[in-house]
Amino acid sequence: MTTKILVVDDEVSLERLIKQRFRKSIRAHELEFIFARNGKEALEKLAAEAPVEIVLTDINMPEMDGLTLLEKLSEIDGIIKTVVVSAYGDLPNIRTAMNRGAFDFLTKPIDFDDLEVTINRTLEYVQKLKANLKELHQAQSQLIQSEKMVSIGQLVAGVAHEINNPVGFIDGNLYHVETYIQELLKILELYQAELPNPSEMLRKYIEKIDLEFMREDLPQLVESMKEGTERIRNISTSLRTFSRSDIDKKVPFNIHDGIDSSLMILKHRLKANNHSPEIEVIKHYEKLPPVECYPGQLNQVFMNIIANAIDAMEEYNQGWSYEKIKANRNVITIKTEVGNEKWEIGNGDKDDKEELGSPSSQVIIHISDNGPGISESVKEHIFNPFFTTKPVGAGTGLGLSISRSIVVEKHGGKIDCICTPGRGSEFIIQIPIN
């Protein structure tokens, strides 16, 4: 990447000397020098030639001097670092420039060896500053995203709790309603047996309300209400399971409950609609032991990966007819199993890793889809913060980055992606059981 350096000086000869001294770096597109005659022209060049990383400026210039330019630069971009140039006898102005934020200074006449060293030192500082700011921005974004998930989890848990109370009332009362209806129907049957010939008015009213239909339908209505309350209870349980945020310590957790709660929350996206048929979910669950983990965080991982699979298949189906999508049905397959592996600890470098003595049991979760797959060029970046292939506004690029952080850093596990363009993608999550 080419580094842009803005040179601000009213001496015309300086431009020729700089181009001559740095001609190799300029030809190799390592450095690009932009020249301005005074501070006013420099500000115009900055607006037109951004991004500029270093400004080399004289102090004494017409129209706008270097000290005034230095103040303007601090307002424009805190990343840009300025090196001021002045005569050796102008130390008061050099001192003022350093107090106003100049990174370094050179004296005239310029020693070009010294200039090259100063440019390299300044550039190294700028690059470190940019890297630090990028890491800070990523950490802030991930922290904000995590805080949002905690807040959403607390909200969902509260809603689930509030749902449970009225559902409990309804469910408890339905038991009595069912009993009362059965008893009333029995009394009605006895009345009809003892009074087989009702009056004309009563007979007409029985016909009007279709008594026989009511007798058959009432038990079915109660049964459907019981099923409805059971579904609400299951949804509430899924919400509470999904929203668990045990941030203080790891707790034993049933991984299948976490996956199922994520599927329940995404159920509205899996259902058929006017544009496409249902997305089928196939589950191959092996018997798993409880896993020591942070349940709320792992649920977030499952949610991110399944939601991404749905997004990919929906995008893949664009322009297809309902019949064509149905003929090439969309499927998400989730498989779980227990495996054994020798886990490594260290900083990630091969020479610095230390293998633990005995194999450790782990839970392995495979989540695959039959969508468009991922190209190798995209796969290299999918776990990078802010990387996304979705349209602007449709994704933050943090989902998989946070998922990797949760699996690797929080749980000491592994996450990987196997994909073939046109044949779908598979994410493999490995979590140590203890």
FINUDREN-788555 format. One record per residue (C-alpha): residue in one letter; x, y, z. Coordinates in steps of 0.5 Angstrom, whole numbers, plus 500, padded with zeros to 3 digits. Layout:
N
resn;u;v;w
A;X;Y;Z
...
end
This chain:
434
resn;u;v;w
M;500;500;500
T;503;507;498
T;504;512;504
K;502;519;502
I;507;525;505
L;505;532;504
V;511;537;504
V;509;544;505
D;514;549;503
D;515;555;499
E;522;553;497
V;521;550;489
S;528;547;489
L;526;542;495
E;521;539;491
R;526;537;486
L;531;534;491
I;526;530;495
K;523;527;489
Q;531;525;487
R;533;523;494
F;526;518;494
R;526;516;487
K;526;509;488
S;521;509;493
I;517;513;489
R;517;508;483
A;516;502;487
H;510;506;489
E;512;505;497
L;512;513;498
E;508;518;494
F;510;526;495
I;505;531;495
F;507;538;495
A;504;545;497
R;507;552;498
N;503;554;504
G;498;552;509
K;492;554;506
E;494;550;499
A;496;544;504
L;489;544;507
E;486;544;500
K;491;538;498
L;489;534;504
A;482;534;502
A;483;532;495
E;489;527;496
A;486;523;503
P;489;519;506
V;495;523;508
E;499;520;513
I;505;525;514
V;506;532;513
L;512;535;513
T;512;543;514
D;516;549;514
I;514;554;519
N;515;560;516
M;511;561;510
P;506;566;506
E;498;566;507
M;498;561;513
D;504;559;517
G;506;552;519
L;504;553;526
T;497;555;524
L;497;549;519
L;499;545;525
E;493;547;529
K;488;546;523
L;491;539;522
S;489;537;529
E;482;539;528
I;482;535;522
D;485;528;523
G;489;526;530
I;492;520;526
I;496;525;521
K;503;526;524
T;507;533;523
V;514;534;522
V;516;541;522
V;522;544;519
S;525;551;521
A;532;554;521
Y;536;552;527
G;536;559;530
D;528;559;530
L;528;554;536
P;522;558;540
N;518;557;534
I;520;549;534
R;518;549;541
T;511;552;540
A;510;547;534
M;512;541;539
N;507;544;544
R;502;544;539
G;503;537;537
A;508;536;532
F;511;529;532
D;518;531;531
F;522;537;527
L;528;538;523
T;533;544;522
K;535;547;515
P;538;546;511
I;535;539;511
D;540;533;512
F;536;528;507
D;539;522;511
D;536;525;517
L;530;526;513
E;529;519;511
V;530;516;518
T;525;521;521
I;520;519;515
N;521;512;517
R;520;513;525
T;514;517;524
L;511;512;519
E;512;506;524
Y;509;510;529
V;503;512;525
Q;502;505;523
K;502;502;530
L;497;508;532
K;493;505;526
A;493;498;529
N;492;500;536
L;486;504;534
K;483;498;530
E;484;493;535
L;480;498;540
H;475;499;535
Q;474;492;534
A;474;491;542
Q;469;497;543
S;464;494;538
Q;465;487;540
L;463;489;547
I;457;493;545
Q;455;487;541
S;456;483;548
E;452;488;552
K;447;488;547
M;446;481;548
V;446;481;555
S;441;486;555
I;436;482;550
G;437;476;554
Q;435;480;561
L;429;483;557
V;427;476;554
A;428;472;561
G;423;478;564
V;418;477;558
A;418;469;559
H;417;470;566
E;411;474;565
I;408;470;560
N;409;464;565
N;404;467;570
P;398;468;566
V;399;461;562
G;400;458;569
F;393;461;571
I;390;459;564
D;393;452;564
G;390;451;571
N;383;453;570
L;383;449;563
Y;383;443;568
H;377;445;572
V;373;447;565
E;374;441;562
T;372;437;568
Y;366;442;569
I;364;441;561
Q;364;433;562
E;360;434;568
L;355;438;565
L;355;434;558
K;353;428;563
I;347;432;566
L;345;434;559
E;345;427;557
L;341;424;563
Y;336;430;562
Q;335;428;555
A;334;420;558
E;329;422;563
L;325;428;558
P;325;425;551
N;320;429;549
P;322;437;550
S;317;442;549
E;316;445;542
M;320;452;544
L;326;448;547
R;326;443;541
K;327;449;536
Y;332;452;541
I;336;446;541
E;336;446;533
K;338;453;533
I;344;452;537
D;346;445;534
L;347;442;541
E;349;435;538
F;355;439;534
M;357;443;541
R;357;437;545
E;362;434;540
D;366;440;539
L;367;443;546
P;372;437;548
Q;376;439;542
L;376;446;544
V;378;445;550
E;384;440;548
S;386;445;543
M;387;451;548
K;391;446;552
E;395;445;546
G;396;452;545
T;398;453;553
E;403;448;552
R;406;451;546
I;406;458;549
R;410;454;555
N;415;451;551
I;416;458;547
S;417;461;554
T;422;455;556
S;426;456;550
L;426;464;551
R;429;462;558
T;434;457;556
F;436;462;550
S;437;468;554
R;441;465;560
S;447;469;561
D;451;466;567
I;457;470;566
D;460;469;573
K;462;462;572
K;461;456;567
V;455;451;569
P;453;444;567
F;449;445;560
N;445;441;556
I;447;443;549
H;441;440;545
D;437;445;549
G;441;451;547
I;440;449;540
D;433;447;540
S;432;454;544
S;435;457;538
L;431;454;533
M;425;455;537
I;427;463;536
L;428;462;529
K;422;458;527
H;418;464;524
R;424;464;519
L;424;457;518
K;416;456;516
A;414;457;509
N;411;463;506
N;408;466;500
H;415;466;497
S;418;460;499
P;417;453;502
E;419;451;509
I;426;450;511
E;427;443;513
V;431;442;519
I;434;435;520
K;437;433;527
H;442;427;529
Y;443;428;536
E;447;423;540
K;447;422;547
L;451;428;550
P;453;429;557
P;452;436;560
V;458;441;558
E;461;446;563
C;460;452;559
Y;457;459;559
P;450;457;556
G;447;464;554
Q;454;465;550
L;454;458;546
N;446;460;545
Q;449;466;541
V;454;462;537
F;448;457;535
M;444;463;533
N;449;466;529
I;451;460;525
I;443;458;524
A;441;465;522
N;447;466;517
A;445;459;514
I;438;462;513
D;440;468;510
A;445;465;505
M;439;460;503
E;434;466;502
E;439;470;498
Y;441;463;494
N;433;463;492
Q;433;470;489
G;429;469;483
W;427;462;483
S;420;460;483
Y;416;457;489
E;416;450;485
K;423;450;483
I;425;452;491
K;421;446;493
A;424;441;488
N;431;443;491
R;429;444;498
N;433;448;503
V;435;444;509
I;439;445;515
T;443;439;518
I;445;439;525
K;449;433;528
T;452;432;535
E;457;427;538
V;462;426;543
G;470;426;541
N;476;426;544
E;482;430;542
K;489;432;545
W;488;440;547
E;494;444;546
I;495;451;550
G;500;456;548
N;500;463;544
G;498;460;537
D;505;459;534
K;507;452;533
D;514;452;537
D;510;455;543
K;504;450;544
E;504;445;549
E;500;439;548
L;496;437;555
G;498;430;557
S;491;426;556
P;486;426;551
S;480;431;553
S;473;429;552
Q;469;434;547
V;462;435;544
I;462;436;537
I;457;440;533
H;456;440;526
I;451;445;523
S;451;445;515
D;446;447;510
N;445;446;502
G;446;453;500
P;451;457;496
G;457;455;500
I;463;460;501
S;469;461;496
E;476;460;499
S;477;468;498
V;471;469;503
K;473;463;507
E;479;466;509
H;476;473;512
I;469;470;515
F;472;470;522
N;475;477;521
P;471;483;525
F;467;487;521
F;467;483;515
T;461;481;511
T;458;479;504
K;451;482;506
P;449;489;503
V;450;495;507
G;445;495;513
A;444;488;513
G;449;485;517
T;455;488;522
G;460;483;520
L;461;481;528
G;457;475;528
L;462;470;526
S;468;474;530
I;464;474;536
S;462;467;535
R;469;465;534
S;471;469;541
I;466;465;545
V;468;458;542
V;476;459;542
E;477;464;548
K;471;463;553
H;471;456;552
G;478;454;550
G;474;450;544
K;475;450;536
I;471;453;530
D;472;451;523
C;468;452;517
I;468;447;511
C;465;449;505
T;464;448;497
P;462;453;493
G;455;451;490
R;454;445;495
G;453;449;502
S;457;450;508
E;459;446;514
F;461;449;521
I;464;445;526
I;464;447;533
Q;468;443;538
I;467;445;546
P;471;441;552
I;466;438;556
N;470;440;562
end
